[in-house]
Amino acid sequence: MTRGWLDVRNRDSAARPSPVVEGREYRLRWAMQPQDYVVEKGHRLGVVLISTDHDHTLRHPPGTRMTVRTGLSSVTLPVAPLAGS
């Protein structure tokens, strides 16, 4: 339904990379490429995070791992009433 990219090495500037320090936590935010979509009642949404996207980001070395602190992470979704409701 939507997709977004962020190369953590370019988290502060697309023109200037910043080193990533192993074990350090980073607060990351990025925009998504939204599409209008109606989620049917009873269906669920999922979030998929991957360490690289071969079509849109630089490739990290094999074995790269990331950890997400799910208790501190969030996704904000715009919700609108159905037309005619």
PyMOL Python script that loads the backbone (N, CA, C, O; Angstrom):
from pymol import cmd

cmd.read_pdbstr("""\
ATOM      1  N   MET A   1       0.807  -1.195   0.000  1.00  0.00           N
ATOM      2  CA  MET A   1       0.000   0.000   0.000  1.00  0.00           C
ATOM      3  C   MET A   1       0.844   1.251   0.000  1.00  0.00           C
ATOM      4  O   MET A   1       0.453   2.267  -0.573  1.00  0.00           O
ATOM      5  N   THR A   2       2.004   1.189   0.639  1.00  0.00           N
ATOM      6  CA  THR A   2       2.905   2.333   0.630  1.00  0.00           C
ATOM      7  C   THR A   2       4.328   1.839   0.808  1.00  0.00           C
ATOM      8  O   THR A   2       4.572   0.698   1.200  1.00  0.00           O
ATOM      9  N   ARG A   3       5.241   2.718   0.514  1.00  0.00           N
ATOM     10  CA  ARG A   3       6.648   2.345   0.589  1.00  0.00           C
ATOM     11  C   ARG A   3       7.457   3.598   0.885  1.00  0.00           C
ATOM     12  O   ARG A   3       7.114   4.687   0.425  1.00  0.00           O
ATOM     13  N   GLY A   4       8.508   3.447   1.636  1.00  0.00           N
ATOM     14  CA  GLY A   4       9.377   4.576   1.928  1.00  0.00           C
ATOM     15  C   GLY A   4      10.804   4.096   2.092  1.00  0.00           C
ATOM     16  O   GLY A   4      11.037   2.923   2.382  1.00  0.00           O
ATOM     17  N   TRP A   5      11.765   4.997   1.908  1.00  0.00           N
ATOM     18  CA  TRP A   5      13.173   4.631   1.978  1.00  0.00           C
ATOM     19  C   TRP A   5      13.930   5.622   2.830  1.00  0.00           C
ATOM     20  O   TRP A   5      13.625   6.814   2.867  1.00  0.00           O
ATOM     21  N   LEU A   6      14.925   5.090   3.512  1.00  0.00           N
ATOM     22  CA  LEU A   6      15.887   5.928   4.216  1.00  0.00           C
ATOM     23  C   LEU A   6      17.191   5.144   4.278  1.00  0.00           C
ATOM     24  O   LEU A   6      17.226   4.035   4.811  1.00  0.00           O
ATOM     25  N   ASP A   7      18.230   5.699   3.752  1.00  0.00           N
ATOM     26  CA  ASP A   7      19.550   5.098   3.918  1.00  0.00           C
ATOM     27  C   ASP A   7      20.119   5.699   5.187  1.00  0.00           C
ATOM     28  O   ASP A   7      20.400   6.897   5.235  1.00  0.00           O
ATOM     29  N   VAL A   8      20.290   4.886   6.207  1.00  0.00           N
ATOM     30  CA  VAL A   8      20.713   5.388   7.515  1.00  0.00           C
ATOM     31  C   VAL A   8      22.043   6.138   7.442  1.00  0.00           C
ATOM     32  O   VAL A   8      22.306   7.012   8.267  1.00  0.00           O
ATOM     33  N   ARG A   9      22.872   5.806   6.470  1.00  0.00           N
ATOM     34  CA  ARG A   9      24.141   6.524   6.316  1.00  0.00           C
ATOM     35  C   ARG A   9      23.926   7.945   5.799  1.00  0.00           C
ATOM     36  O   ARG A   9      24.805   8.796   5.943  1.00  0.00           O
ATOM     37  N   ASN A  10      22.782   8.205   5.207  1.00  0.00           N
ATOM     38  CA  ASN A  10      22.449   9.545   4.728  1.00  0.00           C
ATOM     39  C   ASN A  10      21.222  10.077   5.474  1.00  0.00           C
ATOM     40  O   ASN A  10      20.362  10.732   4.886  1.00  0.00           O
ATOM     41  N   ARG A  11      21.156   9.792   6.756  1.00  0.00           N
ATOM     42  CA  ARG A  11      20.000  10.171   7.570  1.00  0.00           C
ATOM     43  C   ARG A  11      19.906  11.671   7.799  1.00  0.00           C
ATOM     44  O   ARG A  11      18.809  12.185   8.017  1.00  0.00           O
ATOM     45  N   ASP A  12      21.019  12.385   7.756  1.00  0.00           N
ATOM     46  CA  ASP A  12      21.019  13.830   7.995  1.00  0.00           C
ATOM     47  C   ASP A  12      21.032  14.638   6.709  1.00  0.00           C
ATOM     48  O   ASP A  12      20.555  15.773   6.689  1.00  0.00           O
ATOM     49  N   SER A  13      21.572  14.069   5.630  1.00  0.00           N
ATOM     50  CA  SER A  13      21.691  14.778   4.361  1.00  0.00           C
ATOM     51  C   SER A  13      21.854  13.762   3.239  1.00  0.00           C
ATOM     52  O   SER A  13      22.655  12.833   3.343  1.00  0.00           O
ATOM     53  N   ALA A  14      21.094  13.944   2.171  1.00  0.00           N
ATOM     54  CA  ALA A  14      21.227  13.053   1.012  1.00  0.00           C
ATOM     55  C   ALA A  14      22.573  13.248   0.322  1.00  0.00           C
ATOM     56  O   ALA A  14      23.056  12.349  -0.367  1.00  0.00           O
ATOM     57  N   ALA A  15      23.183  14.429   0.506  1.00  0.00           N
ATOM     58  CA  ALA A  15      24.438  14.751  -0.178  1.00  0.00           C
ATOM     59  C   ALA A  15      25.679  14.399   0.638  1.00  0.00           C
ATOM     60  O   ALA A  15      26.781  14.345   0.092  1.00  0.00           O
ATOM     61  N   ARG A  16      25.511  14.156   1.950  1.00  0.00           N
ATOM     62  CA  ARG A  16      26.679  13.944   2.800  1.00  0.00           C
ATOM     63  C   ARG A  16      26.442  12.758   3.747  1.00  0.00           C
ATOM     64  O   ARG A  16      25.609  12.853   4.649  1.00  0.00           O
ATOM     65  N   PRO A  17      27.149  11.666   3.559  1.00  0.00           N
ATOM     66  CA  PRO A  17      26.962  10.522   4.451  1.00  0.00           C
ATOM     67  C   PRO A  17      27.503  10.784   5.853  1.00  0.00           C
ATOM     68  O   PRO A  17      28.454  11.543   6.039  1.00  0.00           O
ATOM     69  N   SER A  18      26.881  10.141   6.827  1.00  0.00           N
ATOM     70  CA  SER A  18      27.334  10.176   8.220  1.00  0.00           C
ATOM     71  C   SER A  18      27.603   8.744   8.649  1.00  0.00           C
ATOM     72  O   SER A  18      26.796   7.859   8.364  1.00  0.00           O
ATOM     73  N   PRO A  19      28.716   8.494   9.324  1.00  0.00           N
ATOM     74  CA  PRO A  19      29.008   7.122   9.726  1.00  0.00           C
ATOM     75  C   PRO A  19      27.948   6.564  10.667  1.00  0.00           C
ATOM     76  O   PRO A  19      27.325   7.303  11.428  1.00  0.00           O
ATOM     77  N   VAL A  20      27.755   5.268  10.604  1.00  0.00           N
ATOM     78  CA  VAL A  20      26.857   4.562  11.511  1.00  0.00           C
ATOM     79  C   VAL A  20      27.732   3.809  12.501  1.00  0.00           C
ATOM     80  O   VAL A  20      28.600   3.032  12.102  1.00  0.00           O
ATOM     81  N   VAL A  21      27.509   4.036  13.785  1.00  0.00           N
ATOM     82  CA  VAL A  21      28.315   3.414  14.830  1.00  0.00           C
ATOM     83  C   VAL A  21      27.563   2.197  15.371  1.00  0.00           C
ATOM     84  O   VAL A  21      26.434   2.319  15.848  1.00  0.00           O
ATOM     85  N   GLU A  22      28.189   1.036  15.294  1.00  0.00           N
ATOM     86  CA  GLU A  22      27.569  -0.190  15.793  1.00  0.00           C
ATOM     87  C   GLU A  22      27.229  -0.046  17.267  1.00  0.00           C
ATOM     88  O   GLU A  22      28.041   0.433  18.059  1.00  0.00           O
ATOM     89  N   GLY A  23      26.019  -0.466  17.629  1.00  0.00           N
ATOM     90  CA  GLY A  23      25.583  -0.418  19.023  1.00  0.00           C
ATOM     91  C   GLY A  23      24.939   0.900  19.433  1.00  0.00           C
ATOM     92  O   GLY A  23      24.293   0.968  20.478  1.00  0.00           O
ATOM     93  N   ARG A  24      25.102   1.943  18.631  1.00  0.00           N
ATOM     94  CA  ARG A  24      24.491   3.237  18.941  1.00  0.00           C
ATOM     95  C   ARG A  24      23.053   3.264  18.431  1.00  0.00           C
ATOM     96  O   ARG A  24      22.752   2.715  17.372  1.00  0.00           O
ATOM     97  N   GLU A  25      22.167   3.909  19.194  1.00  0.00           N
ATOM     98  CA  GLU A  25      20.780   4.033  18.765  1.00  0.00           C
ATOM     99  C   GLU A  25      20.599   5.317  17.956  1.00  0.00           C
ATOM    100  O   GLU A  25      21.208   6.343  18.258  1.00  0.00           O
ATOM    101  N   TYR A  26      19.766   5.245  16.940  1.00  0.00           N
ATOM    102  CA  TYR A  26      19.460   6.397  16.093  1.00  0.00           C
ATOM    103  C   TYR A  26      17.951   6.552  16.013  1.00  0.00           C
ATOM    104  O   TYR A  26      17.223   5.568  15.883  1.00  0.00           O
ATOM    105  N   ARG A  27      17.489   7.783  16.091  1.00  0.00           N
ATOM    106  CA  ARG A  27      16.073   8.070  15.867  1.00  0.00           C
ATOM    107  C   ARG A  27      15.929   8.415  14.391  1.00  0.00           C
ATOM    108  O   ARG A  27      16.540   9.367  13.905  1.00  0.00           O
ATOM    109  N   LEU A  28      15.126   7.642  13.688  1.00  0.00           N
ATOM    110  CA  LEU A  28      14.994   7.802  12.248  1.00  0.00           C
ATOM    111  C   LEU A  28      13.543   8.094  11.885  1.00  0.00           C
ATOM    112  O   LEU A  28      12.619   7.495  12.434  1.00  0.00           O
ATOM    113  N   ARG A  29      13.360   9.017  10.957  1.00  0.00           N
ATOM    114  CA  ARG A  29      12.044   9.340  10.429  1.00  0.00           C
ATOM    115  C   ARG A  29      12.169   9.450   8.919  1.00  0.00           C
ATOM    116  O   ARG A  29      13.173   9.943   8.404  1.00  0.00           O
ATOM    117  N   TRP A  30      11.160   8.995   8.222  1.00  0.00           N
ATOM    118  CA  TRP A  30      11.184   9.134   6.773  1.00  0.00           C
ATOM    119  C   TRP A  30       9.753   9.209   6.248  1.00  0.00           C
ATOM    120  O   TRP A  30       8.812   8.721   6.874  1.00  0.00           O
ATOM    121  N   ALA A  31       9.622   9.827   5.095  1.00  0.00           N
ATOM    122  CA  ALA A  31       8.323   9.968   4.448  1.00  0.00           C
ATOM    123  C   ALA A  31       7.993   8.706   3.668  1.00  0.00           C
ATOM    124  O   ALA A  31       8.879   7.984   3.212  1.00  0.00           O
ATOM    125  N   MET A  32       6.727   8.464   3.529  1.00  0.00           N
ATOM    126  CA  MET A  32       6.263   7.317   2.759  1.00  0.00           C
ATOM    127  C   MET A  32       5.674   7.824   1.441  1.00  0.00           C
ATOM    128  O   MET A  32       5.384   9.011   1.295  1.00  0.00           O
ATOM    129  N   GLN A  33       5.508   6.931   0.511  1.00  0.00           N
ATOM    130  CA  GLN A  33       4.898   7.238  -0.778  1.00  0.00           C
ATOM    131  C   GLN A  33       3.455   6.722  -0.726  1.00  0.00           C
ATOM    132  O   GLN A  33       3.185   5.603  -1.163  1.00  0.00           O
ATOM    133  N   PRO A  34       2.529   7.528  -0.196  1.00  0.00           N
ATOM    134  CA  PRO A  34       1.181   7.010   0.065  1.00  0.00           C
ATOM    135  C   PRO A  34       0.362   6.767  -1.191  1.00  0.00           C
ATOM    136  O   PRO A  34       0.544   7.411  -2.224  1.00  0.00           O
ATOM    137  N   GLN A  35      -0.539   5.818  -1.059  1.00  0.00           N
ATOM    138  CA  GLN A  35      -1.529   5.532  -2.087  1.00  0.00           C
ATOM    139  C   GLN A  35      -2.881   5.426  -1.389  1.00  0.00           C
ATOM    140  O   GLN A  35      -2.959   4.966  -0.250  1.00  0.00           O
ATOM    141  N   ASP A  36      -3.921   5.842  -2.055  1.00  0.00           N
ATOM    142  CA  ASP A  36      -5.261   5.730  -1.495  1.00  0.00           C
ATOM    143  C   ASP A  36      -5.652   4.260  -1.500  1.00  0.00           C
ATOM    144  O   ASP A  36      -5.593   3.600  -2.537  1.00  0.00           O
ATOM    145  N   TYR A  37      -6.044   3.756  -0.356  1.00  0.00           N
ATOM    146  CA  TYR A  37      -6.382   2.341  -0.249  1.00  0.00           C
ATOM    147  C   TYR A  37      -7.399   2.180   0.869  1.00  0.00           C
ATOM    148  O   TYR A  37      -7.274   2.807   1.921  1.00  0.00           O
ATOM    149  N   VAL A  38      -8.388   1.354   0.650  1.00  0.00           N
ATOM    150  CA  VAL A  38      -9.387   1.066   1.673  1.00  0.00           C
ATOM    151  C   VAL A  38      -9.076  -0.299   2.268  1.00  0.00           C
ATOM    152  O   VAL A  38      -9.021  -1.301   1.555  1.00  0.00           O
ATOM    153  N   VAL A  39      -8.874  -0.328   3.569  1.00  0.00           N
ATOM    154  CA  VAL A  39      -8.635  -1.581   4.284  1.00  0.00           C
ATOM    155  C   VAL A  39      -9.989  -2.105   4.743  1.00  0.00           C
ATOM    156  O   VAL A  39     -10.724  -1.421   5.456  1.00  0.00           O
ATOM    157  N   GLU A  40     -10.304  -3.305   4.331  1.00  0.00           N
ATOM    158  CA  GLU A  40     -11.604  -3.869   4.680  1.00  0.00           C
ATOM    159  C   GLU A  40     -11.677  -4.191   6.169  1.00  0.00           C
ATOM    160  O   GLU A  40     -10.677  -4.547   6.792  1.00  0.00           O
ATOM    161  N   LYS A  41     -12.862  -4.060   6.719  1.00  0.00           N
ATOM    162  CA  LYS A  41     -13.095  -4.342   8.125  1.00  0.00           C
ATOM    163  C   LYS A  41     -12.618  -5.757   8.453  1.00  0.00           C
ATOM    164  O   LYS A  41     -12.895  -6.708   7.722  1.00  0.00           O
ATOM    165  N   GLY A  42     -11.898  -5.875   9.564  1.00  0.00           N
ATOM    166  CA  GLY A  42     -11.385  -7.173   9.992  1.00  0.00           C
ATOM    167  C   GLY A  42     -10.003  -7.502   9.456  1.00  0.00           C
ATOM    168  O   GLY A  42      -9.362  -8.431   9.948  1.00  0.00           O
ATOM    169  N   HIS A  43      -9.531  -6.768   8.463  1.00  0.00           N
ATOM    170  CA  HIS A  43      -8.186  -6.999   7.930  1.00  0.00           C
ATOM    171  C   HIS A  43      -7.162  -6.304   8.814  1.00  0.00           C
ATOM    172  O   HIS A  43      -7.499  -5.379   9.554  1.00  0.00           O
ATOM    173  N   ARG A  44      -5.924  -6.742   8.740  1.00  0.00           N
ATOM    174  CA  ARG A  44      -4.855  -6.157   9.544  1.00  0.00           C
ATOM    175  C   ARG A  44      -3.773  -5.577   8.645  1.00  0.00           C
ATOM    176  O   ARG A  44      -3.605  -5.988   7.497  1.00  0.00           O
ATOM    177  N   LEU A  45      -3.047  -4.615   9.197  1.00  0.00           N
ATOM    178  CA  LEU A  45      -1.916  -4.017   8.495  1.00  0.00           C
ATOM    179  C   LEU A  45      -0.624  -4.557   9.090  1.00  0.00           C
ATOM    180  O   LEU A  45      -0.574  -4.896  10.272  1.00  0.00           O
ATOM    181  N   GLY A  46       0.409  -4.637   8.280  1.00  0.00           N
ATOM    182  CA  GLY A  46       1.717  -5.058   8.751  1.00  0.00           C
ATOM    183  C   GLY A  46       2.777  -4.059   8.332  1.00  0.00           C
ATOM    184  O   GLY A  46       2.586  -3.299   7.383  1.00  0.00           O
ATOM    185  N   VAL A  47       3.887  -4.063   9.035  1.00  0.00           N
ATOM    186  CA  VAL A  47       5.021  -3.208   8.717  1.00  0.00           C
ATOM    187  C   VAL A  47       6.215  -4.128   8.461  1.00  0.00           C
ATOM    188  O   VAL A  47       6.516  -5.009   9.266  1.00  0.00           O
ATOM    189  N   VAL A  48       6.885  -3.914   7.339  1.00  0.00           N
ATOM    190  CA  VAL A  48       8.058  -4.715   6.982  1.00  0.00           C
ATOM    191  C   VAL A  48       9.262  -3.780   6.905  1.00  0.00           C
ATOM    192  O   VAL A  48       9.228  -2.783   6.182  1.00  0.00           O
ATOM    193  N   LEU A  49      10.322  -4.095   7.643  1.00  0.00           N
ATOM    194  CA  LEU A  49      11.562  -3.339   7.595  1.00  0.00           C
ATOM    195  C   LEU A  49      12.650  -4.246   7.052  1.00  0.00           C
ATOM    196  O   LEU A  49      12.808  -5.379   7.506  1.00  0.00           O
ATOM    197  N   ILE A  50      13.404  -3.744   6.073  1.00  0.00           N
ATOM    198  CA  ILE A  50      14.523  -4.511   5.539  1.00  0.00           C
ATOM    199  C   ILE A  50      15.773  -3.646   5.584  1.00  0.00           C
ATOM    200  O   ILE A  50      15.682  -2.419   5.622  1.00  0.00           O
ATOM    201  N   SER A  51      16.926  -4.276   5.580  1.00  0.00           N
ATOM    202  CA  SER A  51      18.169  -3.517   5.719  1.00  0.00           C
ATOM    203  C   SER A  51      18.651  -2.913   4.406  1.00  0.00           C
ATOM    204  O   SER A  51      19.518  -2.039   4.426  1.00  0.00           O
ATOM    205  N   THR A  52      18.124  -3.343   3.279  1.00  0.00           N
ATOM    206  CA  THR A  52      18.512  -2.752   2.002  1.00  0.00           C
ATOM    207  C   THR A  52      17.408  -2.955   0.978  1.00  0.00           C
ATOM    208  O   THR A  52      16.635  -3.909   1.065  1.00  0.00           O
ATOM    209  N   ASP A  53      17.341  -2.072   0.031  1.00  0.00           N
ATOM    210  CA  ASP A  53      16.429  -2.193  -1.094  1.00  0.00           C
ATOM    211  C   ASP A  53      17.287  -1.998  -2.338  1.00  0.00           C
ATOM    212  O   ASP A  53      17.695  -0.878  -2.645  1.00  0.00           O
ATOM    213  N   HIS A  54      17.555  -3.059  -3.034  1.00  0.00           N
ATOM    214  CA  HIS A  54      18.521  -3.019  -4.139  1.00  0.00           C
ATOM    215  C   HIS A  54      18.187  -1.985  -5.208  1.00  0.00           C
ATOM    216  O   HIS A  54      19.083  -1.519  -5.912  1.00  0.00           O
ATOM    217  N   ASP A  55      16.915  -1.618  -5.340  1.00  0.00           N
ATOM    218  CA  ASP A  55      16.538  -0.644  -6.368  1.00  0.00           C
ATOM    219  C   ASP A  55      16.656   0.801  -5.905  1.00  0.00           C
ATOM    220  O   ASP A  55      16.729   1.702  -6.740  1.00  0.00           O
ATOM    221  N   HIS A  56      16.678   1.049  -4.580  1.00  0.00           N
ATOM    222  CA  HIS A  56      16.551   2.425  -4.118  1.00  0.00           C
ATOM    223  C   HIS A  56      17.558   2.872  -3.058  1.00  0.00           C
ATOM    224  O   HIS A  56      17.571   4.052  -2.708  1.00  0.00           O
ATOM    225  N   THR A  57      18.390   1.992  -2.539  1.00  0.00           N
ATOM    226  CA  THR A  57      19.354   2.404  -1.516  1.00  0.00           C
ATOM    227  C   THR A  57      20.718   1.791  -1.796  1.00  0.00           C
ATOM    228  O   THR A  57      20.845   0.859  -2.591  1.00  0.00           O
ATOM    229  N   LEU A  58      21.731   2.325  -1.134  1.00  0.00           N
ATOM    230  CA  LEU A  58      23.062   1.720  -1.189  1.00  0.00           C
ATOM    231  C   LEU A  58      23.012   0.388  -0.468  1.00  0.00           C
ATOM    232  O   LEU A  58      22.232   0.213   0.468  1.00  0.00           O
ATOM    233  N   ARG A  59      23.825  -0.532  -0.890  1.00  0.00           N
ATOM    234  CA  ARG A  59      23.806  -1.868  -0.287  1.00  0.00           C
ATOM    235  C   ARG A  59      24.757  -1.934   0.906  1.00  0.00           C
ATOM    236  O   ARG A  59      25.934  -1.589   0.801  1.00  0.00           O
ATOM    237  N   HIS A  60      24.227  -2.379   2.031  1.00  0.00           N
ATOM    238  CA  HIS A  60      25.043  -2.597   3.215  1.00  0.00           C
ATOM    239  C   HIS A  60      25.780  -3.925   3.055  1.00  0.00           C
ATOM    240  O   HIS A  60      25.343  -4.780   2.284  1.00  0.00           O
ATOM    241  N   PRO A  61      26.879  -4.109   3.765  1.00  0.00           N
ATOM    242  CA  PRO A  61      27.612  -5.379   3.653  1.00  0.00           C
ATOM    243  C   PRO A  61      26.746  -6.560   4.107  1.00  0.00           C
ATOM    244  O   PRO A  61      25.871  -6.390   4.956  1.00  0.00           O
ATOM    245  N   PRO A  62      26.980  -7.750   3.553  1.00  0.00           N
ATOM    246  CA  PRO A  62      26.235  -8.936   3.990  1.00  0.00           C
ATOM    247  C   PRO A  62      26.349  -9.106   5.503  1.00  0.00           C
ATOM    248  O   PRO A  62      27.398  -8.838   6.089  1.00  0.00           O
ATOM    249  N   GLY A  63      25.272  -9.549   6.123  1.00  0.00           N
ATOM    250  CA  GLY A  63      25.262  -9.771   7.564  1.00  0.00           C
ATOM    251  C   GLY A  63      24.825  -8.557   8.366  1.00  0.00           C
ATOM    252  O   GLY A  63      24.757  -8.625   9.593  1.00  0.00           O
ATOM    253  N   THR A  64      24.525  -7.436   7.693  1.00  0.00           N
ATOM    254  CA  THR A  64      24.069  -6.239   8.388  1.00  0.00           C
ATOM    255  C   THR A  64      22.776  -6.553   9.134  1.00  0.00           C
ATOM    256  O   THR A  64      21.862  -7.166   8.583  1.00  0.00           O
ATOM    257  N   ARG A  65      22.713  -6.124  10.397  1.00  0.00           N
ATOM    258  CA  ARG A  65      21.519  -6.348  11.212  1.00  0.00           C
ATOM    259  C   ARG A  65      21.016  -5.025  11.759  1.00  0.00           C
ATOM    260  O   ARG A  65      21.791  -4.095  11.981  1.00  0.00           O
ATOM    261  N   MET A  66      19.733  -4.953  11.969  1.00  0.00           N
ATOM    262  CA  MET A  66      19.149  -3.789  12.624  1.00  0.00           C
ATOM    263  C   MET A  66      18.201  -4.284  13.697  1.00  0.00           C
ATOM    264  O   MET A  66      17.634  -5.372  13.596  1.00  0.00           O
ATOM    265  N   THR A  67      18.042  -3.482  14.708  1.00  0.00           N
ATOM    266  CA  THR A  67      17.136  -3.804  15.794  1.00  0.00           C
ATOM    267  C   THR A  67      16.134  -2.675  15.907  1.00  0.00           C
ATOM    268  O   THR A  67      16.499  -1.502  15.834  1.00  0.00           O
ATOM    269  N   VAL A  68      14.888  -3.021  16.084  1.00  0.00           N
ATOM    270  CA  VAL A  68      13.827  -2.028  16.236  1.00  0.00           C
ATOM    271  C   VAL A  68      13.265  -2.165  17.640  1.00  0.00           C
ATOM    272  O   VAL A  68      12.871  -3.253  18.059  1.00  0.00           O
ATOM    273  N   ARG A  69      13.233  -1.064  18.355  1.00  0.00           N
ATOM    274  CA  ARG A  69      12.653  -1.066  19.703  1.00  0.00           C
ATOM    275  C   ARG A  69      11.151  -0.847  19.544  1.00  0.00           C
ATOM    276  O   ARG A  69      10.668   0.285  19.525  1.00  0.00           O
ATOM    277  N   THR A  70      10.434  -1.952  19.431  1.00  0.00           N
ATOM    278  CA  THR A  70       9.012  -1.879  19.105  1.00  0.00           C
ATOM    279  C   THR A  70       8.210  -1.082  20.130  1.00  0.00           C
ATOM    280  O   THR A  70       7.222  -0.447  19.762  1.00  0.00           O
ATOM    281  N   GLY A  71       8.596  -1.093  21.379  1.00  0.00           N
ATOM    282  CA  GLY A  71       7.880  -0.335  22.394  1.00  0.00           C
ATOM    283  C   GLY A  71       8.025   1.163  22.219  1.00  0.00           C
ATOM    284  O   GLY A  71       7.210   1.926  22.737  1.00  0.00           O
ATOM    285  N   LEU A  72       9.050   1.601  21.496  1.00  0.00           N
ATOM    286  CA  LEU A  72       9.285   3.026  21.263  1.00  0.00           C
ATOM    287  C   LEU A  72       8.999   3.440  19.827  1.00  0.00           C
ATOM    288  O   LEU A  72       9.031   4.628  19.505  1.00  0.00           O
ATOM    289  N   SER A  73       8.724   2.483  18.972  1.00  0.00           N
ATOM    290  CA  SER A  73       8.493   2.762  17.556  1.00  0.00           C
ATOM    291  C   SER A  73       7.007   2.984  17.303  1.00  0.00           C
ATOM    292  O   SER A  73       6.155   2.470  18.028  1.00  0.00           O
ATOM    293  N   SER A  74       6.711   3.761  16.258  1.00  0.00           N
ATOM    294  CA  SER A  74       5.302   3.991  15.944  1.00  0.00           C
ATOM    295  C   SER A  74       5.128   4.208  14.451  1.00  0.00           C
ATOM    296  O   SER A  74       6.063   4.575  13.739  1.00  0.00           O
ATOM    297  N   VAL A  75       3.927   3.976  14.008  1.00  0.00           N
ATOM    298  CA  VAL A  75       3.506   4.268  12.645  1.00  0.00           C
ATOM    299  C   VAL A  75       2.226   5.075  12.775  1.00  0.00           C
ATOM    300  O   VAL A  75       1.303   4.676  13.485  1.00  0.00           O
ATOM    301  N   THR A  76       2.170   6.208  12.093  1.00  0.00           N
ATOM    302  CA  THR A  76       0.980   7.057  12.123  1.00  0.00           C
ATOM    303  C   THR A  76       0.252   6.932  10.799  1.00  0.00           C
ATOM    304  O   THR A  76       0.831   7.169   9.739  1.00  0.00           O
ATOM    305  N   LEU A  77      -1.018   6.560  10.860  1.00  0.00           N
ATOM    306  CA  LEU A  77      -1.812   6.375   9.653  1.00  0.00           C
ATOM    307  C   LEU A  77      -2.951   7.387   9.610  1.00  0.00           C
ATOM    308  O   LEU A  77      -3.669   7.569  10.593  1.00  0.00           O
ATOM    309  N   PRO A  78      -3.109   8.040   8.471  1.00  0.00           N
ATOM    310  CA  PRO A  78      -4.281   8.905   8.337  1.00  0.00           C
ATOM    311  C   PRO A  78      -5.526   8.043   8.125  1.00  0.00           C
ATOM    312  O   PRO A  78      -5.500   7.106   7.327  1.00  0.00           O
ATOM    313  N   VAL A  79      -6.590   8.348   8.818  1.00  0.00           N
ATOM    314  CA  VAL A  79      -7.825   7.585   8.691  1.00  0.00           C
ATOM    315  C   VAL A  79      -8.932   8.549   8.267  1.00  0.00           C
ATOM    316  O   VAL A  79      -9.126   9.601   8.876  1.00  0.00           O
ATOM    317  N   ALA A  80      -9.643   8.174   7.225  1.00  0.00           N
ATOM    318  CA  ALA A  80     -10.724   9.011   6.727  1.00  0.00           C
ATOM    319  C   ALA A  80     -11.992   8.164   6.636  1.00  0.00           C
ATOM    320  O   ALA A  80     -11.924   6.962   6.382  1.00  0.00           O
ATOM    321  N   PRO A  81     -13.140   8.790   6.844  1.00  0.00           N
ATOM    322  CA  PRO A  81     -14.398   8.024   6.703  1.00  0.00           C
ATOM    323  C   PRO A  81     -14.606   7.641   5.246  1.00  0.00           C
ATOM    324  O   PRO A  81     -14.123   8.319   4.339  1.00  0.00           O
ATOM    325  N   LEU A  82     -15.329   6.548   5.031  1.00  0.00           N
ATOM    326  CA  LEU A  82     -15.653   6.122   3.681  1.00  0.00           C
ATOM    327  C   LEU A  82     -16.589   7.134   3.052  1.00  0.00           C
ATOM    328  O   LEU A  82     -17.414   7.738   3.738  1.00  0.00           O
ATOM    329  N   ALA A  83     -16.465   7.318   1.763  1.00  0.00           N
ATOM    330  CA  ALA A  83     -17.362   8.227   1.046  1.00  0.00           C
ATOM    331  C   ALA A  83     -18.797   7.736   1.220  1.00  0.00           C
ATOM    332  O   ALA A  83     -19.074   6.544   1.089  1.00  0.00           O
ATOM    333  N   GLY A  84     -19.696   8.656   1.511  1.00  0.00           N
ATOM    334  CA  GLY A  84     -21.101   8.304   1.682  1.00  0.00           C
ATOM    335  C   GLY A  84     -21.435   7.817   3.066  1.00  0.00           C
ATOM    336  O   GLY A  84     -22.578   7.443   3.329  1.00  0.00           O
ATOM    337  N   SER A  85     -20.452   7.813   3.975  1.00  0.00           N
ATOM    338  CA  SER A  85     -20.733   7.341   5.340  1.00  0.00           C
ATOM    339  C   SER A  85     -21.258   8.461   6.192  1.00  0.00           C
ATOM    340  O   SER A  85     -21.550   8.255   7.370  1.00  0.00           O
TER     341      SER A  85
END
""", "prot")
cmd.dss("prot")
cmd.show_as("cartoon", "prot")
cmd.util.cbc("prot")
cmd.orient("prot")
